[in-house]
Amino acid sequence: MGINRRHFINLTSLSVAGFSIKGFANNAKPNKTNKPIVISTWDAGLNANKGAWAVLSTGGAALDAVEKGVMVTEDEKNCCVGLGANPDRDGFVTLDASIMDHEFNCGSVGFLERIKHPISVARKVMEKTPHVMLVGEGAQQFALSQGFTLESGELSDDAKKEYLNWLKKSTYKPIINIERKQSTTQLDAKFQAPTKLSNGEWNHDTIGMVALDAHGNLSGSCTTSGAGFKLRGRLGDSPIIGAGLYVDNEVGAVVATGQGEDVIRVAGASAVVEQMRQGKSPQEACKFVVERIRRIKKEKANDIQVCFIALNKNGEHGSYALHKGFNYAVHSNDGASLVEAPFIY
Ligand code: ASP
């Protein structure tokens, strides 16, 4: 499933600063499996991939790599992911995460508070319980029972600043419930994630990672603070297996970032995997599902960002975004690179 010359030229013509064709050049070898390899969303993925590569390059399992990899980002202070991230409308950081291995084992947590590594809690859910998903207080209790520490719950400096700013701009007065309800009706565009910044970039609160190890096994992970200033209790796509993340070891692995509600609507990651199963390349499969979302959203597609990254069984990778500005990081034996994703708008 290599790429033909015309396709290759199309990809190179998408070239912008930071774009590397290393990964695609590799895809041009149709019968050779490019492994091990890890890819992850946004430029924060460059660092995260290093954590994953330490596992993959020494013959480690993709499952360990995708956990270790995104832990790097969860650890970063004042970062978009983990406890340093933006809070919900009431000022609390609530985290979602999911993980899936090559044998359809999966685990996730949602609405988890004051725990540093939600991805590792998700893995414990997968390995130590008969369940797939734990949320809220129960997820926190479970984390504590597994030896995780309860953190302070203080906002990071960046998040504090952003939250105070947001409170100023919004009419939201976090005093009594009725006001909370009133402000809900004005919510609309405000809590969409990622939102477009004045400099044209997209803010984002998620890292998703998929990897193929030297043994030929795929795994994936996703961890997020969700949409900034979301309604309390809101879950996005990231902890939902099949929406934010999906892995089928016979076909490929996919992770999503962007407006979670619209990824859930089309069972996004699973839909991309199914397109690869039918013979599409990772990029074609991502594009197919992004276009479906555009059709569903009609003119509202202007206001949201949705992006997928995909890795198939041969180690070929691809991506597609609704809007310009999404990139993803690749790390393989060819080195590290940041790839600008193709897009509709
Ligand atoms: N998909 C995430 C969510 O909706 C947000 C993001 O990717 O930035 O929770």
Residues whose N, C-alpha, C, O or C-beta is under 5 A from the ligand:
A	BS01	LIG	A193 P194 H204 D205 T206 T224 G226 A227 G236 D237 S238 A256 T257 G258 Q259 G260 E261
